[in-house]
Every structure is written in C-alpha cells, then in structure tokens.
Amino acid sequence: MIKWIIRTTMLLSLGLFFTLLPAGSSPLWAVELSAGQTLYVPAYSHIYIGHRSRPYNLSITLSIRNVNTKTAITVTTVDYHDTDGNLSKHFLDAPVVLGPMATTRYVVPIQKNAGGSGANFVVRWQADHRVNPPIVESVMIGTQSQQGISFTSRGQEIKE
C-alpha cells in the first residue's frame, strides 16, 4: 500500500511539473533538432550605472559553439546592430564552416558609442540535415578603476 501511495504521488508530481511549464516550451531535456535558424542575441556595448545613469563601456564577445559531435554547421550571417537597429558591422564576407565541437568568436572592442545598451547580433546558421542547434552567447566585460563587470546573454531563435 505504501509503495502504491509513493508511486502515485510521484506520477502526480511529474504530471503537475509538466502542466506548470510555460505554454509552448519543452522540458530542458527535450532537444529540438534543426537544419538552420536565425538567432537574435542581445548585447550591450555599455550599461548605465550610478544615480546619474553614467555609461559604463563594455567589450562584447559573440561566441558560436557547435555542440554536435559528428556534424559540421555553416554560419552564414553574423551582423551587429546598434540600439536603433542600424547595421553597425557585417562580420562575414563568406560562410564559415564550424566543425564538430568547434567554436568561433567575434569581438566588438570597448569603444564609445559602439552600439549602445540595446545592441544585438543576428546570427544565421544552417546544416545539411537536422542537428543540435549551436549555443550562441554574447559575453560582455568591462573594467573601470577597481571595478569590473561581466555577464552573458543567450541567443533566441526568431522567425523571419
């Protein structure tokens, strides 16, 4: 009887877990394979600090990681846009093949007015067949005086 109660409680808890997931989302262990995507990646060339909202300049590294152990992917677009949506830099003149488990990066160095607090990347990639999507992140880092700051943003698939 106790085993039945424990088993039933576990099944009900698992069912409750799945009903609490946000609409349209999958559990973390459910991997959606894809043959290509367009990704929006938030980036910040500066953030605001202090009561006067002073800009704190940051460098940005965009990291694209092919997480497939046997299949290459092709990165076709890496575009950097400023806060107003204007194209600031087109990083690729030709597609880049990223081998299995390989990573590439693109850097926006610290500079005044390099994109703003609403900067972003648009990354497009493709593969010959459905594979694990790459992990695409922006890493922001800055130091001023004795203060340092760093944080990341993860890319999000968008439909065009």
Order of alpha helices (4+ residues) and beta strands (2+ residues): alpha-beta-beta-beta-beta-beta-beta-beta-beta-beta-beta-beta-beta
